[in-house]
Amino acid sequence: MASISLKNIQKVYPGDVKVIENLNLEIKDKEFIILVGPSGCGKSTTLRMIAGLEEVTGGDLYIGERRVNDVPPKDRDIAMVFQNYVLYPHMTVYKNMAFALSLRKVDKKIIDQKVHEAAKILDIEHLLNRKPKALSGGQRQRVALGRAMVRDPAVFLLDEPLSNLDAKLRTQMRTEITKLHKRLQTTFVYVTHDQTEAMTMGDRIVVMKDGVIQQVDTPQNLYDAPCNMFVAGFIGSPQMNFVDAVVRKQGEGYAVTFGPYAIPLQAGKVENTALEEYVGKTVVLGIRPEDLHTEPAFLDASPETVVEMHVDIAELMGAEVYLYGACADVSLTVRAPSRVQARSGDTIRLALDGNKLHLFDKETEQVILH
């Protein structure tokens, strides 16, 4: 078992192309940590540096107590599962899983035991004599996981392993990989651009943008308390609504105004001094689609936060309906129960949940309050 420590890590490609400038991250032993972010943010490069497949330009990389900057991949006690399963087509599943151990001249009885143990955990024992072309995508992914498991690595590195699977299989394999981590009690580092995978699988999530870590936290804390607009917009589906609004004094407290609306900020959310410098200035009001309520109970309970929205598009998602429209010339998305009957062309009333409002600085995009 092993912790991983990245200290002032840099990655610069020829031509002075800086992919990662100064990355610091501590991954605990047995932790399931997810690197997430848009394409090109540096998450796969970071994973490949941990694996030894990319050279570290600067800084120190530790696996356990050992500095591994110059240690070849085969000596790092890691196993990597790629987006493309890279199975040997001429070998059976058994031989694919046993290959790395065979190269190490491990005793055949031990190899057989390890392969069957892994195959049993992954429910692929009945496939051991088949060749990859006779397997489905999900079965191939299980074989790739099994091939990594038989090596008993201290660290599992997974680079977008589910992106080639269809939606139903992805959901199933998410659960399987989470159960596998709990069973193996090994450090998992998992790269994805899919925030649903990140939110449902990780102990902690590392949100990256342009080679810089934006925030490292538990899924719930990232969702409830994003540190900036990028994290707020990236985590959550549909993404958070952002509205330009002006901060005003309102009696002893504060309100944010946009169009004809003045939404009071709850006294418990803000100290009197925190917003003083923003009075009269434009900030960005953030509210998640599920925190805009259409039910009469909410509308009656907080009439001071009620706004009207013209619905342009209604997408029925089964248990929910997504409503897209405009409020005071501002685009809004609402996530409502499917019993809400609003459809395209309707005008509806919405109550903003005062406990769930976020304010961001318009210039720096950093959080002011949430």
Disulfide bonds with the S-S distance in Angstrom:
none
